[in-house]
Amino acid sequence: MMALLGLQIHVLEALVLRETRAAFGASHIGYLWAVIVPATSIAVLVAVFTLAGRNPPYGSSFALFFATGVLTLQFFSKLSSSLMAAFEANKALLTYPPIKELDVLVARALLISATYAVVFLLVFCGIIFWDTSGMPAHLGRTIEAFAVTALLGTAFGVLNAVILSIWDSWRHLEKILTSPLFFLSGIFYVPSLLPPDLMTYLSWNPILHVVEWMRDGFYPDYDSTILDRAYLMRSILVLLLVGFSGERLFRKRRTA
């Protein structure tokens, strides 16, 4: 039993190292780029809303409000899109008996989650340094939101990987379907302040719920009337069940 566990750990270590080199290359520029992209997105939003003479949608800091939305959405999107290509990118490795489909999925999920944990830390430390408003009011809720975002991105990523393995055009359709998420996930507005009918439609989007969960962790009195943790967790469980069942069902077809 311990020998099998040791082998599994070594396999995951090797896969994570391989994924790290593939994702970031041999230089430190790749690591820096992982921070620059979300930081730039936040800075652009802050600049646009400030120049337009707008007040922050909530609280006193544009940067904090936008960061809780942008980083959460980008973390989810990175997991979902990267895991979608996991089987295709590791097709040769999957011919080796010790390496299973679950291994390549877990390795990518671990690497991306660790990367974004650092990105979150650096960006919010920067916000704290800039205007002293980035400290989470409820650290436990913030960590919960990060973990649930990782689960949601992984769940969508597994399902995307299965669909892509049987339908190559899915990579293009998925980009089209996820394009509106920036506008549907509460990135630059407070969903609870929208008309009830519009809130009802938006509440079907699980990503909106993780964004609201993240803000509930950062703001001391963020009273979200749309956040439904139970719905979010049920969605994740269903997606994981469908994704892993589909992986098992179509495994022979994919490896043929």
PyMOL commands that set and color helices and strands:
alter all, ss='L'
color gray80, all
select helices_A, chain A and resi 2-24+29-51+62-84+86-89+93-95+101-131+139-166+170-178+181-184+191-193+196-202+206-218+229-249+251-255
alter helices_A, ss='H'
color red, helices_A
deselect
rebuild
show_as cartoon
